[in-house]
């Protein structure tokens, strides 16, 4: 069993790695390359990053609200285990799960024509996650609950998004990099 401080540190480390990866992999792309799709049913690099920014913002807003309600408590480490739904979602977005999963409409990319600023938007979400996670050292991540952005009846532990988001991000960064590996991918 992990502790809440371990979950926070692992989230921070993985999210920082995802930021560095996004900069390294996508910062040199042209607008044309950001928006190229292998086929109409697939996502472009820009759509992958937009999807991450959109889905992360929905969780971040909920986490920020919880922090605003729980700000005056001394730092303490707690034992942590994922909720049942958190485990299911985490397994679904894990890299070991090769099965493609259709996303919910609330998480769709905002548009289909992107500029380089989509990297900045994604990075800003990642930095906010790191900031919010760093402010959770006094909270019992297992005891405090939040609802899923998809359905308010689905309850997660506060720590579940700290596990889910970095895994989900890594999965879609892989997807965006696979787009770039297509032989039809534009050279500029």
OpenMM code with the backbone's topology and positions (N, CA, C; nanometers):
from openmm import Vec3, app, unit

residues = "UNK UNK UNK UNK UNK UNK UNK UNK UNK UNK UNK UNK UNK UNK UNK UNK UNK UNK UNK UNK UNK UNK UNK UNK UNK UNK UNK UNK UNK UNK UNK UNK UNK UNK UNK UNK UNK UNK UNK UNK UNK UNK UNK UNK UNK UNK UNK UNK UNK UNK UNK UNK UNK UNK UNK UNK UNK UNK UNK UNK UNK UNK UNK UNK UNK UNK UNK UNK UNK UNK UNK UNK UNK UNK UNK UNK UNK UNK UNK UNK UNK UNK UNK UNK UNK UNK UNK UNK UNK UNK UNK UNK UNK UNK UNK UNK UNK UNK UNK UNK UNK UNK UNK UNK UNK UNK UNK UNK UNK UNK UNK UNK UNK UNK UNK UNK UNK UNK UNK UNK UNK UNK UNK UNK UNK UNK UNK UNK UNK UNK UNK UNK UNK UNK UNK UNK UNK UNK UNK UNK UNK UNK UNK UNK UNK UNK UNK UNK UNK UNK UNK UNK UNK UNK UNK UNK UNK UNK UNK UNK UNK UNK UNK UNK UNK UNK UNK UNK UNK UNK UNK UNK UNK UNK UNK UNK UNK UNK UNK UNK UNK UNK UNK UNK UNK UNK UNK UNK".split()
positions = [
    Vec3(0.0853, -0.1182, 0.0000),
    Vec3(0.0000, 0.0000, 0.0000),
    Vec3(0.0896, 0.1241, 0.0000),
    Vec3(0.0522, 0.2215, -0.0760),
    Vec3(0.1286, 0.3460, -0.0877),
    Vec3(0.0819, 0.4467, 0.0167),
    Vec3(0.1588, 0.5529, 0.0275),
    Vec3(0.1165, 0.6645, 0.1119),
    Vec3(0.0738, 0.7802, 0.0218),
    Vec3(0.0004, 0.8731, 0.0787),
    Vec3(-0.0451, 0.9876, 0.0005),
    Vec3(0.0733, 1.0688, -0.0519),
    Vec3(0.1779, 1.0818, 0.0284),
    Vec3(0.2952, 1.1577, -0.0159),
    Vec3(0.3648, 1.0876, -0.1329),
    Vec3(0.3662, 0.9539, -0.1327),
    Vec3(0.4242, 0.8798, -0.2459),
    Vec3(0.3435, 0.9044, -0.3735),
    Vec3(0.2115, 0.9005, -0.3622),
    Vec3(0.1240, 0.9226, -0.4779),
    Vec3(0.1479, 1.0620, -0.5345),
    Vec3(0.1586, 1.1603, -0.4470),
    Vec3(0.1823, 1.2987, -0.4896),
    Vec3(0.3171, 1.3103, -0.5599),
    Vec3(0.4213, 1.2495, -0.5029),
    Vec3(0.5548, 1.2566, -0.5627),
    Vec3(0.5604, 1.1854, -0.6966),
    Vec3(0.4970, 1.0683, -0.7067),
    Vec3(0.4945, 0.9939, -0.8328),
    Vec3(0.4191, 1.0722, -0.9411),
    Vec3(0.3100, 1.1355, -0.9031),
    Vec3(0.2342, 1.2192, -0.9965),
    Vec3(0.3201, 1.3349, -1.0459),
    Vec3(0.3872, 1.4002, -0.9530),
    Vec3(0.4727, 1.5142, -0.9871),
    Vec3(0.5838, 1.4724, -1.0822),
    Vec3(0.6511, 1.3622, -1.0519),
    Vec3(0.7614, 1.3146, -1.1361),
    Vec3(0.7127, 1.2756, -1.2752),
    Vec3(0.6033, 1.1997, -1.2809),
    Vec3(0.5507, 1.1547, -1.4103),
    Vec3(0.5012, 1.2730, -1.4932),
    Vec3(0.4376, 1.3694, -1.4290),
    Vec3(0.3851, 1.4861, -1.5006),
    Vec3(0.4994, 1.5723, -1.5530),
    Vec3(0.6043, 1.5884, -1.4741),
    Vec3(0.7216, 1.6637, -1.5211),
    Vec3(0.7840, 1.5934, -1.6415),
    Vec3(0.7911, 1.4614, -1.6371),
    Vec3(0.8444, 1.3849, -1.7508),
    Vec3(0.7565, 1.4034, -1.8744),
    Vec3(0.6245, 1.4083, -1.8553),
    Vec3(0.5331, 1.4290, -1.9685),
    Vec3(0.5498, 1.5685, -2.0286),
    Vec3(0.5750, 1.6693, -1.9448),
    Vec3(0.6005, 1.8045, -1.9953),
    Vec3(0.7251, 1.8037, -2.0832),
    Vec3(0.8324, 1.7476, -2.0309),
    Vec3(0.9592, 1.7437, -2.1053),
    Vec3(0.9438, 1.6668, -2.2361),
    Vec3(0.8686, 1.5589, -2.2312),
    Vec3(0.8453, 1.4787, -2.3520),
    Vec3(0.7662, 1.5570, -2.4562),
    Vec3(0.6626, 1.6284, -2.4126),
    Vec3(0.5812, 1.7065, -2.5066),
    Vec3(0.6651, 1.8148, -2.5735),
    Vec3(0.7496, 1.8813, -2.4961),
    Vec3(0.8359, 1.9857, -2.5528),
    Vec3(0.9325, 1.9243, -2.6534),
    Vec3(0.9965, 1.8153, -2.6141),
    Vec3(1.0959, 1.7504, -2.7008),
    Vec3(1.0321, 1.6953, -2.8288),
    Vec3(0.9151, 1.6351, -2.8162),
    Vec3(0.8532, 1.5682, -2.9310),
    Vec3(0.7782, 1.6609, -3.0252),
    Vec3(0.7176, 1.7686, -2.9727),
    Vec3(0.6235, 1.8437, -3.0545),
    Vec3(0.6572, 1.9905, -3.0775),
    Vec3(0.7515, 2.0462, -3.0053),
    Vec3(0.7749, 2.1911, -3.0139),
    Vec3(0.8284, 2.2354, -3.1503),
    Vec3(0.8872, 2.1467, -3.2260),
    Vec3(0.9427, 2.1843, -3.3563),
    Vec3(0.8433, 2.1646, -3.4707),
    Vec3(0.7246, 2.1147, -3.4418),
    Vec3(0.6283, 2.0853, -3.5486),
    Vec3(0.5696, 2.2130, -3.6076),
    Vec3(0.5392, 2.2062, -3.7355),
    Vec3(0.4708, 2.3168, -3.8028),
    Vec3(0.3202, 2.3035, -3.7781),
    Vec3(0.2472, 2.4076, -3.8111),
    Vec3(0.1019, 2.4037, -3.7985),
    Vec3(0.0440, 2.2915, -3.8846),
    Vec3(0.0983, 2.2760, -4.0032),
    Vec3(0.0544, 2.1695, -4.0933),
    Vec3(0.0739, 2.0325, -4.0278),
    Vec3(0.1888, 2.0121, -3.9642),
    Vec3(0.2160, 1.8846, -3.8985),
    Vec3(0.1256, 1.8629, -3.7771),
    Vec3(0.0962, 1.9678, -3.7025),
    Vec3(0.0068, 1.9565, -3.5872),
    Vec3(-0.1315, 1.9090, -3.6279),
    Vec3(-0.1741, 1.9465, -3.7456),
    Vec3(-0.3116, 1.9214, -3.7883),
    Vec3(-0.3275, 1.8045, -3.8844),
    Vec3(-0.2174, 1.7415, -3.9232),
    Vec3(-0.2252, 1.6286, -4.0164),
    Vec3(-0.2837, 1.5054, -3.9479),
    Vec3(-0.3729, 1.4371, -4.0203),
    Vec3(-0.4359, 1.3152, -3.9684),
    Vec3(-0.4131, 1.2017, -4.0673),
    Vec3(-0.3798, 1.0830, -4.0170),
    Vec3(-0.3608, 0.9694, -4.1068),
    Vec3(-0.4884, 0.9314, -4.1816),
    Vec3(-0.6034, 0.9548, -4.1171),
    Vec3(-0.7337, 0.9306, -4.1794),
    Vec3(-0.8384, 1.0100, -4.1017),
    Vec3(-0.9567, 1.0277, -4.1586),
    Vec3(-1.0579, 1.1130, -4.0930),
    Vec3(-1.1006, 1.0649, -3.9544),
    Vec3(-1.0871, 0.9370, -3.9257),
    Vec3(-1.1288, 0.8821, -3.7962),
    Vec3(-1.0205, 0.8910, -3.6897),
    Vec3(-0.8991, 0.9252, -3.7281),
    Vec3(-0.7875, 0.9337, -3.6329),
    Vec3(-0.7672, 1.0776, -3.5882),
    Vec3(-0.6992, 1.0918, -3.4767),
    Vec3(-0.6680, 1.2246, -3.4251),
    Vec3(-0.5312, 1.2701, -3.4720),
    Vec3(-0.5194, 1.4007, -3.4903),
    Vec3(-0.3906, 1.4631, -3.5210),
    Vec3(-0.3124, 1.4805, -3.3911),
    Vec3(-0.1869, 1.5225, -3.4021),
    Vec3(-0.1059, 1.5541, -3.2840),
    Vec3(-0.1762, 1.6628, -3.2030),
    Vec3(-0.2245, 1.7665, -3.2692),
    Vec3(-0.2936, 1.8756, -3.2013),
    Vec3(-0.4185, 1.8287, -3.1293),
    Vec3(-0.4939, 1.7385, -3.1915),
    Vec3(-0.6143, 1.6863, -3.1267),
    Vec3(-0.5800, 1.6021, -3.0042),
    Vec3(-0.4717, 1.5263, -3.0103),
    Vec3(-0.4284, 1.4487, -2.8932),
    Vec3(-0.3970, 1.5416, -2.7760),
    Vec3(-0.3216, 1.6481, -2.8033),
    Vec3(-0.2856, 1.7428, -2.6978),
    Vec3(-0.4082, 1.8181, -2.6465),
    Vec3(-0.4990, 1.8537, -2.7353),
    Vec3(-0.6219, 1.9224, -2.6951),
    Vec3(-0.7069, 1.8318, -2.6056),
    Vec3(-0.7163, 1.7060, -2.6428),
    Vec3(-0.7904, 1.6091, -2.5623),
    Vec3(-0.7329, 1.6020, -2.4207),
    Vec3(-0.6008, 1.5994, -2.4102),
    Vec3(-0.5370, 1.5943, -2.2784),
    Vec3(-0.5664, 1.7206, -2.1983),
    Vec3(-0.5522, 1.8355, -2.2618),
    Vec3(-0.5796, 1.9618, -2.1919),
    Vec3(-0.7251, 1.9668, -2.1458),
    Vec3(-0.8182, 1.9274, -2.2324),
    Vec3(-0.9613, 1.9308, -2.1978),
    Vec3(-0.9948, 1.8371, -2.0832),
    Vec3(-0.9495, 1.7132, -2.0925),
    Vec3(-0.9834, 1.6166, -1.9876),
    Vec3(-0.9156, 1.6533, -1.8558),
    Vec3(-0.7907, 1.6986, -1.8618),
    Vec3(-0.7196, 1.7356, -1.7391),
    Vec3(-0.7854, 1.8545, -1.6697),
    Vec3(-0.8276, 1.9550, -1.7468),
    Vec3(-0.8909, 2.0735, -1.6873),
    Vec3(-1.0141, 2.0362, -1.6063),
    Vec3(-1.0913, 1.9403, -1.6540),
    Vec3(-1.2124, 1.9008, -1.5823),
    Vec3(-1.1791, 1.8430, -1.4450),
    Vec3(-1.0747, 1.7619, -1.4383),
    Vec3(-1.0302, 1.7084, -1.3087),
    Vec3(-0.9671, 1.8180, -1.2234),
    Vec3(-0.8852, 1.9021, -1.2855),
    Vec3(-0.8146, 2.0066, -1.2106),
    Vec3(-0.9126, 2.1027, -1.1434),
    Vec3(-1.0206, 2.1371, -1.2111),
    Vec3(-1.1213, 2.2258, -1.1522),
    Vec3(-1.1822, 2.1642, -1.0267),
    Vec3(-1.2102, 2.0350, -1.0315),
    Vec3(-1.2667, 1.9666, -0.9156),
    Vec3(-1.1651, 1.9603, -0.8013),
    Vec3(-1.0407, 1.9326, -0.8337),
    Vec3(-0.9365, 1.9246, -0.7321),
    Vec3(-0.9125, 2.0615, -0.6685),
    Vec3(-0.9129, 2.1648, -0.7499),
    Vec3(-0.8930, 2.3008, -0.6991),
    Vec3(-1.0049, 2.3395, -0.6021),
    Vec3(-1.1265, 2.3015, -0.6361),
    Vec3(-1.2401, 2.3303, -0.5486),
    Vec3(-1.2234, 2.2590, -0.4137),
    Vec3(-1.1847, 2.1333, -0.4164),
    Vec3(-1.1638, 2.0581, -0.2922),
    Vec3(-1.0551, 2.1234, -0.2077),
    Vec3(-0.9468, 2.1652, -0.2709),
    Vec3(-0.8395, 2.2313, -0.1961),
    Vec3(-0.8874, 2.3613, -0.1324),
    Vec3(-0.9740, 2.4340, -0.1995),
    Vec3(-1.0237, 2.5606, -0.1432),
    Vec3(-1.1068, 2.5365, -0.0169),
    Vec3(-1.1635, 2.4184, -0.0055),
    Vec3(-1.2454, 2.3849, 0.1114),
    Vec3(-1.1636, 2.3226, 0.2249),
    Vec3(-1.0402, 2.2803, 0.1946),
    Vec3(-0.9580, 2.2069, 0.2912),
    Vec3(-0.8188, 2.2672, 0.3023),
    Vec3(-0.8107, 2.3944, 0.3337),
    Vec3(-0.6805, 2.4604, 0.3284),
    Vec3(-0.6111, 2.4778, 0.4632),
    Vec3(-0.6788, 2.4667, 0.5731),
    Vec3(-0.6184, 2.5000, 0.7027),
    Vec3(-0.5916, 2.3765, 0.7888),
    Vec3(-0.5200, 2.2816, 0.7358),
    Vec3(-0.4903, 2.1598, 0.8096),
    Vec3(-0.3392, 2.1361, 0.8062),
    Vec3(-0.2840, 2.0793, 0.9121),
    Vec3(-0.1399, 2.0508, 0.9179),
    Vec3(-0.1040, 1.9349, 0.8255),
    Vec3(0.0190, 1.9381, 0.7742),
    Vec3(0.0665, 1.8328, 0.6852),
    Vec3(0.0706, 1.6998, 0.7594),
    Vec3(0.0241, 1.5955, 0.6902),
    Vec3(0.0239, 1.4619, 0.7471),
    Vec3(0.0234, 1.3625, 0.6324),
    Vec3(0.0910, 1.2491, 0.6500),
    Vec3(0.0923, 1.1443, 0.5485),
    Vec3(-0.0108, 1.0385, 0.5874),
    Vec3(-0.0834, 0.9888, 0.4894),
    Vec3(-0.1866, 0.8885, 0.5122),
    Vec3(-0.1591, 0.7676, 0.4232),
    Vec3(-0.2093, 0.6516, 0.4642),
    Vec3(-0.2053, 0.5356, 0.3760),
    Vec3(-0.3025, 0.5621, 0.2613),
    Vec3(-0.2685, 0.5114, 0.1438),
    Vec3(-0.3544, 0.5370, 0.0286),
    Vec3(-0.3794, 0.4088, -0.0494),
    Vec3(-0.5024, 0.3921, -0.0928),
    Vec3(-0.5378, 0.2882, -0.1899),
    Vec3(-0.6437, 0.3477, -0.2821),
    Vec3(-0.6406, 0.3030, -0.4064),
    Vec3(-0.7335, 0.3564, -0.5052),
    Vec3(-0.8755, 0.3074, -0.4779),
    Vec3(-0.9715, 0.3855, -0.5234),
    Vec3(-1.1112, 0.3434, -0.5187),
    Vec3(-1.1326, 0.2360, -0.6252),
    Vec3(-1.2435, 0.1658, -0.6169),
    Vec3(-1.2760, 0.0634, -0.7166),
    Vec3(-1.2802, 0.1248, -0.8566),
    Vec3(-1.3513, 0.2375, -0.8705),
    Vec3(-1.3615, 0.3031, -1.0016),
    Vec3(-1.2274, 0.3597, -1.0455),
    Vec3(-1.1499, 0.4110, -0.9509),
    Vec3(-1.0174, 0.4618, -0.9834),
    Vec3(-0.9288, 0.3525, -1.0413),
    Vec3(-0.9367, 0.2319, -0.9836),
    Vec3(-0.8592, 0.1185, -1.0353),
    Vec3(-0.9029, 0.0834, -1.1770),
    Vec3(-1.0349, 0.0819, -1.1995),
    Vec3(-1.0866, 0.0494, -1.3336),
    Vec3(-1.0389, 0.1503, -1.4380),
    Vec3(-1.0518, 0.2770, -1.4049),
    Vec3(-1.0109, 0.3818, -1.4996),
    Vec3(-0.8605, 0.3763, -1.5217),
    Vec3(-0.7864, 0.3579, -1.4148),
    Vec3(-0.6397, 0.3512, -1.4232),
    Vec3(-0.5953, 0.2358, -1.5127),
    Vec3(-0.6596, 0.1207, -1.4980),
    Vec3(-0.6273, 0.0059, -1.5838),
    Vec3(-0.6628, 0.0348, -1.7298),
    Vec3(-0.7733, 0.1055, -1.7497),
    Vec3(-0.8174, 0.1376, -1.8854),
    Vec3(-0.7221, 0.2294, -1.9595),
    Vec3(-0.6562, 0.3209, -1.8873),
    Vec3(-0.5650, 0.4157, -1.9527),
    Vec3(-0.4188, 0.3714, -1.9454),
    Vec3(-0.3917, 0.2624, -1.8753),
    Vec3(-0.2541, 0.2148, -1.8612),
    Vec3(-0.1961, 0.1754, -1.9974),
    Vec3(-0.0672, 0.1976, -2.0141),
    Vec3(-0.0002, 0.1639, -2.1406),
    Vec3(-0.0052, 0.0148, -2.1706),
    Vec3(-0.0118, -0.0682, -2.0675),
    Vec3(-0.0171, -0.2138, -2.0872),
    Vec3(-0.1484, -0.2567, -2.1502),
    Vec3(-0.2501, -0.1728, -2.1406),
    Vec3(-0.3796, -0.2022, -2.2003),
    Vec3(-0.3766, -0.1580, -2.3465),
    Vec3(-0.3623, -0.2540, -2.4358),
    Vec3(-0.3513, -0.2232, -2.5785),
    Vec3(-0.4878, -0.1966, -2.6432),
    Vec3(-0.5935, -0.2253, -2.5715),
    Vec3(-0.7283, -0.2076, -2.6245),
    Vec3(-0.7600, -0.0593, -2.6433),
    Vec3(-0.8092, -0.0232, -2.7620),
    Vec3(-0.8528, 0.1135, -2.7879),
    Vec3(-0.9865, 0.1365, -2.7194),
    Vec3(-0.9993, 0.2534, -2.6575),
    Vec3(-1.1225, 0.2871, -2.5873),
    Vec3(-1.1740, 0.4188, -2.6432),
    Vec3(-1.3006, 0.4211, -2.6781),
    Vec3(-1.3618, 0.5453, -2.7274),
    Vec3(-1.3847, 0.6374, -2.6076),
    Vec3(-1.3487, 0.7638, -2.6245),
    Vec3(-1.3612, 0.8586, -2.5141),
    Vec3(-1.5011, 0.9188, -2.5089),
    Vec3(-1.5334, 0.9778, -2.3966),
    Vec3(-1.6615, 1.0453, -2.3799),
    Vec3(-1.6557, 1.1821, -2.4478),
    Vec3(-1.7710, 1.2280, -2.4953),
    Vec3(-1.7771, 1.3545, -2.5690),
    Vec3(-1.7209, 1.4730, -2.4904),
    Vec3(-1.7383, 1.4724, -2.3598),
    Vec3(-1.6923, 1.5831, -2.2764),
    Vec3(-1.5393, 1.5994, -2.2857),
    Vec3(-1.4697, 1.4935, -2.3264),
    Vec3(-1.3236, 1.4956, -2.3356),
    Vec3(-1.2720, 1.5188, -2.4783),
    Vec3(-1.3602, 1.5358, -2.5755),
    Vec3(-1.3171, 1.5521, -2.7150),
    Vec3(-1.2306, 1.6771, -2.7323),
    Vec3(-1.1433, 1.6749, -2.8341),
    Vec3(-1.0672, 1.7964, -2.8669),
    Vec3(-1.1627, 1.9111, -2.8977),
    Vec3(-1.1191, 2.0335, -2.8681),
    Vec3(-1.2072, 2.1490, -2.8833),
    Vec3(-1.2313, 2.1880, -3.0275),
    Vec3(-1.1373, 2.1587, -3.1138),
    Vec3(-1.1489, 2.1955, -3.2546),
    Vec3(-1.0598, 2.1028, -3.3347),
    Vec3(-1.0424, 2.1303, -3.4625),
    Vec3(-0.9579, 2.0430, -3.5427),
    Vec3(-0.8408, 2.1159, -3.6082),
    Vec3(-0.8318, 2.2463, -3.5897),
    Vec3(-0.7211, 2.3219, -3.6485),
    Vec3(-0.6430, 2.3884, -3.5361),
    Vec3(-0.5185, 2.3416, -3.5146),
    Vec3(-0.4409, 2.3856, -3.3991),
    Vec3(-0.3143, 2.4592, -3.4389),
    Vec3(-0.2740, 2.5477, -3.3515),
    Vec3(-0.1466, 2.6174, -3.3629),
    Vec3(-0.0556, 2.5641, -3.2527),
    Vec3(0.0693, 2.6076, -3.2531),
    Vec3(0.1657, 2.5600, -3.1549),
    Vec3(0.1259, 2.5894, -3.0112),
    Vec3(0.0375, 2.6861, -2.9912),
    Vec3(-0.0007, 2.7210, -2.8537),
    Vec3(-0.0736, 2.6076, -2.7819),
    Vec3(-0.1129, 2.5026, -2.8545),
    Vec3(-0.1753, 2.3880, -2.7881),
    Vec3(-0.0737, 2.3186, -2.6963),
    Vec3(0.0538, 2.3260, -2.7294),
    Vec3(0.1571, 2.2712, -2.6404),
    Vec3(0.1580, 2.3510, -2.5103),
    Vec3(0.1529, 2.4827, -2.5216),
    Vec3(0.1516, 2.5685, -2.4024),
    Vec3(0.0282, 2.5406, -2.3161),
    Vec3(-0.0845, 2.5199, -2.3801),
    Vec3(-0.2077, 2.4912, -2.3061),
    Vec3(-0.1939, 2.3587, -2.2299),
    Vec3(-0.1391, 2.2576, -2.2967),
    Vec3(-0.1171, 2.1284, -2.2310),
    Vec3(-0.0188, 2.1431, -2.1148),
    Vec3(0.0913, 2.2133, -2.1381),
    Vec3(0.1931, 2.2313, -2.0333),
    Vec3(0.1355, 2.3080, -1.9145),
    Vec3(0.0535, 2.4082, -1.9423),
    Vec3(-0.0085, 2.4856, -1.8343),
    Vec3(-0.0952, 2.3940, -1.7457),
    Vec3(-0.1680, 2.3021, -1.8077),
    Vec3(-0.2487, 2.2064, -1.7308),
    Vec3(-0.1587, 2.1161, -1.6461),
    Vec3(-0.0491, 2.0712, -1.7048),
    Vec3(0.0450, 1.9855, -1.6316),
    Vec3(0.1045, 2.0600, -1.5123),
    Vec3(0.1437, 2.1834, -1.5340),
    Vec3(0.2017, 2.2630, -1.4251),
    Vec3(0.0992, 2.2882, -1.3148),
    Vec3(-0.0260, 2.3062, -1.3526),
    Vec3(-0.1307, 2.3250, -1.2526),
    Vec3(-0.1512, 2.1961, -1.1727),
    Vec3(-0.1445, 2.0818, -1.2402),
    Vec3(-0.1563, 1.9537, -1.1697),
    Vec3(-0.0441, 1.9402, -1.0670),
    Vec3(0.0785, 1.9713, -1.1071),
    Vec3(0.1926, 1.9640, -1.0149),
    Vec3(0.1705, 2.0574, -0.8963),
    Vec3(0.1231, 2.1783, -0.9242),
    Vec3(0.0982, 2.2759, -0.8184),
    Vec3(-0.0102, 2.2269, -0.7215),
    Vec3(-0.1213, 2.1793, -0.7759),
    Vec3(-0.2301, 2.1316, -0.6909),
    Vec3(-0.1878, 2.0094, -0.6102),
    Vec3(-0.1174, 1.9172, -0.6739),
    Vec3(-0.0705, 1.7975, -0.6029),
    Vec3(0.0190, 1.8367, -0.4859),
    Vec3(0.1042, 1.9353, -0.5073),
    Vec3(0.1939, 1.9823, -0.4017),
    Vec3(0.1211, 2.0443, -0.2838),
    Vec3(-0.0018, 2.0861, -0.3057),
    Vec3(-0.0821, 2.1465, -0.1985),
    Vec3(-0.1698, 2.0442, -0.1262),
    Vec3(-0.1537, 1.9159, -0.1610),
    Vec3(-0.2383, 1.8114, -0.1025),
    Vec3(-0.1690, 1.7329, 0.0084),
    Vec3(-0.0502, 1.7746, 0.0498),
    Vec3(0.0258, 1.7000, 0.1497),
    Vec3(-0.0432, 1.6871, 0.2848),
    Vec3(-0.1429, 1.7657, 0.3093),
    Vec3(-0.2136, 1.7611, 0.4371),
    Vec3(-0.3457, 1.6851, 0.4284),
    Vec3(-0.3785, 1.6343, 0.3109),
    Vec3(-0.5097, 1.5729, 0.2902),
    Vec3(-0.5027, 1.4205, 0.2872),
    Vec3(-0.6099, 1.3584, 0.3310),
    Vec3(-0.6250, 1.2135, 0.3202),
    Vec3(-0.6836, 1.1862, 0.1815),
    Vec3(-0.5974, 1.1490, 0.0875),
    Vec3(-0.6369, 1.1319, -0.0526),
    Vec3(-0.7333, 1.0156, -0.0740),
    Vec3(-0.7402, 0.9270, 0.0239),
    Vec3(-0.8320, 0.8136, 0.0155),
    Vec3(-0.9709, 0.8514, 0.0683),
    Vec3(-0.9741, 0.9321, 0.1701),
    Vec3(-1.0999, 0.9667, 0.2370),
    Vec3(-1.1804, 1.0722, 0.1603),
    Vec3(-1.1115, 1.1701, 0.1019),
    Vec3(-1.1807, 1.2791, 0.0307),
    Vec3(-1.2219, 1.2308, -0.1077),
    Vec3(-1.3454, 1.2556, -0.1442),
    Vec3(-1.4020, 1.2056, -0.2703),
    Vec3(-1.4295, 1.3209, -0.3666),
    Vec3(-1.4279, 1.2865, -0.4948),
    Vec3(-1.4730, 1.3790, -0.5984),
    Vec3(-1.5490, 1.2988, -0.7021),
    Vec3(-1.6326, 1.3660, -0.7777),
    Vec3(-1.7091, 1.2969, -0.8813),
    Vec3(-1.6327, 1.3008, -1.0127),
    Vec3(-1.6587, 1.2011, -1.0930),
    Vec3(-1.5978, 1.1943, -1.2256),
    Vec3(-1.6542, 1.3064, -1.3129),
    Vec3(-1.5715, 1.3635, -1.4022),
    Vec3(-1.6232, 1.4649, -1.4945),
    Vec3(-1.7285, 1.4091, -1.5904),
    Vec3(-1.7309, 1.2772, -1.6063),
    Vec3(-1.8241, 1.2142, -1.6996),
    Vec3(-1.9615, 1.1949, -1.6370),
    Vec3(-1.9627, 1.1560, -1.5086),
    Vec3(-2.0880, 1.1242, -1.4427),
    Vec3(-2.0747, 1.1541, -1.2936),
    Vec3(-2.1593, 1.2405, -1.2418),
    Vec3(-2.1473, 1.2805, -1.1007),
    Vec3(-2.1732, 1.1647, -1.0055),
    Vec3(-2.2355, 1.0578, -1.0529),
    Vec3(-2.2601, 0.9421, -0.9674),
    Vec3(-2.1358, 0.8553, -0.9495),
    Vec3(-2.0383, 0.8718, -1.0367),
    Vec3(-1.9129, 0.7963, -1.0259),
    Vec3(-1.8204, 0.8721, -0.9318),
    Vec3(-1.7902, 0.8104, -0.8178),
    Vec3(-1.7086, 0.8740, -0.7147),
    Vec3(-1.5677, 0.8155, -0.7166),
    Vec3(-1.4707, 0.9047, -0.7048),
    Vec3(-1.3299, 0.8672, -0.7011),
    Vec3(-1.2662, 0.9212, -0.5741),
    Vec3(-1.1595, 0.8576, -0.5299),
    Vec3(-1.0776, 0.9153, -0.4233),
    Vec3(-1.0034, 1.0345, -0.4816),
    Vec3(-0.9722, 1.1327, -0.4011),
    Vec3(-0.8977, 1.2497, -0.4484),
    Vec3(-0.7635, 1.2099, -0.5102),
    Vec3(-0.7032, 1.1041, -0.4618),
    Vec3(-0.5752, 1.0593, -0.5162),
    Vec3(-0.5857, 0.9885, -0.6503),
    Vec3(-0.7037, 0.9383, -0.6866),
    Vec3(-0.7183, 0.8646, -0.8129),
    Vec3(-0.6749, 0.9458, -0.9351),
    Vec3(-0.7174, 1.0730, -0.9491),
    Vec3(-0.6714, 1.1504, -1.0657),
    Vec3(-0.5195, 1.1712, -1.0680),
    Vec3(-0.4550, 1.1686, -0.9511),
    Vec3(-0.3094, 1.1840, -0.9479),
    Vec3(-0.2402, 1.0619, -1.0088),
    Vec3(-0.3084, 0.9506, -1.0125),
    Vec3(-0.2570, 0.8291, -1.0762),
    Vec3(-0.3037, 0.8226, -1.2209),
    Vec3(-0.4297, 0.8546, -1.2434),
    Vec3(-0.4913, 0.8412, -1.3766),
    Vec3(-0.4347, 0.9416, -1.4767),
    Vec3(-0.4255, 1.0676, -1.4394),
    Vec3(-0.3882, 1.1727, -1.5354),
    Vec3(-0.2504, 1.1480, -1.5978),
    Vec3(-0.1446, 1.1219, -1.5204),
    Vec3(-0.0151, 1.0995, -1.5860),
    Vec3(-0.0139, 0.9777, -1.6790),
    Vec3(-0.0835, 0.8709, -1.6392),
    Vec3(-0.0920, 0.7517, -1.7252),
    Vec3(-0.1674, 0.7841, -1.8537),
    Vec3(-0.2791, 0.8528, -1.8393),
    Vec3(-0.3606, 0.8917, -1.9546),
    Vec3(-0.2811, 0.9811, -2.0488),
    Vec3(-0.2075, 1.0769, -1.9901),
    Vec3(-0.1247, 1.1663, -2.0707),
    Vec3(-0.0200, 1.0873, -2.1487),
    Vec3(0.0465, 0.9965, -2.0802),
    Vec3(0.1508, 0.9171, -2.1468),
    Vec3(0.0925, 0.8351, -2.2619),
    Vec3(-0.0246, 0.7805, -2.2409),
    Vec3(-0.0910, 0.7013, -2.3457),
    Vec3(-0.1157, 0.7867, -2.4708),
    Vec3(-0.1638, 0.9112, -2.4513),
    Vec3(-0.1951, 0.9952, -2.5674),
    Vec3(-0.0716, 1.0646, -2.6253),
    Vec3(0.0321, 1.0828, -2.5460),
    Vec3(0.1586, 1.1300, -2.6033),
    Vec3(0.2139, 1.0222, -2.6962),
    Vec3(0.1999, 0.8966, -2.6570),
    Vec3(0.2389, 0.7855, -2.7450),
    Vec3(0.1582, 0.7890, -2.8743),
    Vec3(0.0283, 0.8114, -2.8608),
    Vec3(-0.0592, 0.8177, -2.9779),
    Vec3(-0.0145, 0.9298, -3.0720),
    Vec3(0.0153, 1.0461, -3.0176),
    Vec3(0.0593, 1.1596, -3.1003),
    Vec3(0.1920, 1.1280, -3.1689),
    Vec3(0.2820, 1.0622, -3.0980),
    Vec3(0.4107, 1.0257, -3.1586),
    Vec3(0.3926, 0.9211, -3.2688),
    Vec3(0.2936, 0.8318, -3.2522),
    Vec3(0.2665, 0.7340, -3.3586),
    Vec3(0.2163, 0.8034, -3.4852),
    Vec3(0.1397, 0.9108, -3.4692),
    Vec3(0.0943, 0.9888, -3.5852),
    Vec3(0.2165, 1.0398, -3.6613),
    Vec3(0.3153, 1.0878, -3.5865),
    Vec3(0.4357, 1.1433, -3.6483),
    Vec3(0.5205, 1.0361, -3.7170),
    Vec3(0.5003, 0.9100, -3.6808),
    Vec3(0.5783, 0.8002, -3.7396),
    Vec3(0.5163, 0.7468, -3.8690),
    Vec3(0.3981, 0.7938, -3.9032),
    Vec3(0.3347, 0.7507, -4.0282),
    Vec3(0.4197, 0.7971, -4.1462),
    Vec3(0.4358, 0.7121, -4.2459),
    Vec3(0.5219, 0.7521, -4.3580),
    Vec3(0.4634, 0.8677, -4.4382),
    Vec3(0.3327, 0.8908, -4.4284),
    Vec3(0.2690, 1.0028, -4.4972),
    Vec3(0.2779, 1.1331, -4.4189),
    Vec3(0.3315, 1.1274, -4.2966),
    Vec3(0.3382, 1.2474, -4.2127),
    Vec3(0.4178, 1.3554, -4.2862),
    Vec3(0.3637, 1.4785, -4.2940),
    Vec3(0.4315, 1.5844, -4.3704),
    Vec3(0.5704, 1.6172, -4.3151),
    Vec3(0.6620, 1.6509, -4.4027),
    Vec3(0.7972, 1.6853, -4.3611),
    Vec3(0.8045, 1.8276, -4.3074),
    Vec3(0.7060, 1.9120, -4.3399),
    Vec3(0.6997, 2.0488, -4.2866),
    Vec3(0.5565, 2.0920, -4.2661),
] * unit.nanometer
topology = app.Topology()
chain = topology.addChain("A")
for resn in residues:
    res = topology.addResidue(resn, chain)
    for name in ("N", "CA", "C"):
        topology.addAtom(name, app.Element.getBySymbol(name[0]), res)
